[in-house]
Every structure is written in structure tokens, then in C-alpha cells.
Amino acid sequence: MTTKIHHSALTVLDSEDHELTGEKRHRALADFRLTGTMFGAFFARVGGDWEDPDRPDTWGPESPESVDWTGFDA
């Protein structure tokens, strides 16, 4: 069984590689949880074997199901 990544450990970046914080981060994570994608944002790498260093769209958790959403108020 794969260990889930807690939502608080995920770094969310905008299209210019700036880290999202506060409400912007929360909205991006809520979108990912609901749809499996984030508009205008992407995750920093988490070290998964599915991640391609040259493709930011592969970075982060594989799916919303691979995130521990405990304590996330959506």
C-alpha cells in the first residue's frame, strides 16, 4: 500500500514558479480534490516514480485519492 501525502506537505506553485499560499493555495487544492486538476497551478515534485523532471504536469500526487485530506476544509 502506498503512503498518502498529507495535504499540508504539498507545495503548490503558480505558472511562474511562485509558491501559492493562503486562499489561492486552498482554492487550488480544493479544485484538485474535486476534479483531479488545478487551473493555473501545479505541484512541486514529491519524489514519486511517476514524476518526469522535465514535465511539471506529472509532479505531485498521482491523484486526489493519493492525498490525505484529513483536516482540509473544503
C-alpha positions in Angstrom: 0.0 0.0 0.0 1.3 3.5 -0.9 1.5 6.0 1.8 -0.7 9.0 1.3 0.8 12.5 1.2 -0.8 14.9 3.7 -2.3 17.9 2.0 -0.2 20.2 4.3 3.0 18.8 2.9 2.2 19.7 -0.7 3.7 22.8 -2.3 1.5 24.4 -4.9 3.2 26.7 -7.5 1.8 29.2 -10.0 2.8 29.3 -13.6 5.8 31.5 -12.7 7.1 29.0 -10.1 5.9 31.2 -7.1 4.5 29.3 -4.2 0.8 29.8 -3.6 -0.3 30.5 -0.1 -3.5 31.3 1.8 -6.7 31.3 -0.1 -5.1 30.8 -3.5 -3.4 27.6 -2.3 -6.7 26.4 -0.7 -8.6 27.0 -3.9 -6.1 25.1 -6.0 -6.1 22.2 -3.6 -9.9 22.2 -3.5 -10.0 22.1 -7.3 -7.5 19.2 -7.3 -9.5 17.3 -4.7 -12.8 17.8 -6.7 -11.5 17.5 -10.3 -8.0 16.0 -10.2 -6.5 19.1 -11.8 -5.7 22.7 -10.9 -6.1 25.6 -13.3 -3.1 27.9 -13.5 -1.2 25.9 -10.8 0.9 22.8 -10.4 2.6 20.9 -7.6 6.3 20.9 -6.7 7.8 17.4 -7.0 7.1 14.9 -4.2 9.6 12.3 -5.3 7.2 9.8 -6.9 8.5 7.4 -9.6 5.7 8.7 -11.9 7.2 12.2 -12.0 9.2 13.3 -15.0 11.7 16.0 -14.0 11.1 17.8 -17.4 7.2 17.7 -17.2 5.7 19.7 -14.3 2.3 18.3 -15.2 3.5 15.0 -13.8 4.7 16.4 -10.5 2.9 16.0 -7.2 0.4 13.3 -6.0 -0.8 10.9 -8.7 -4.4 11.6 -7.9 -6.7 13.2 -5.2 -7.1 9.7 -3.8 -3.3 9.6 -3.0 -3.7 12.6 -0.7 -4.6 12.5 3.0 -7.2 15.2 3.2 -7.6 15.0 7.0 -8.2 18.5 8.3 -8.8 20.0 4.9 -11.9 22.2 5.0 -13.3 22.3 1.5 
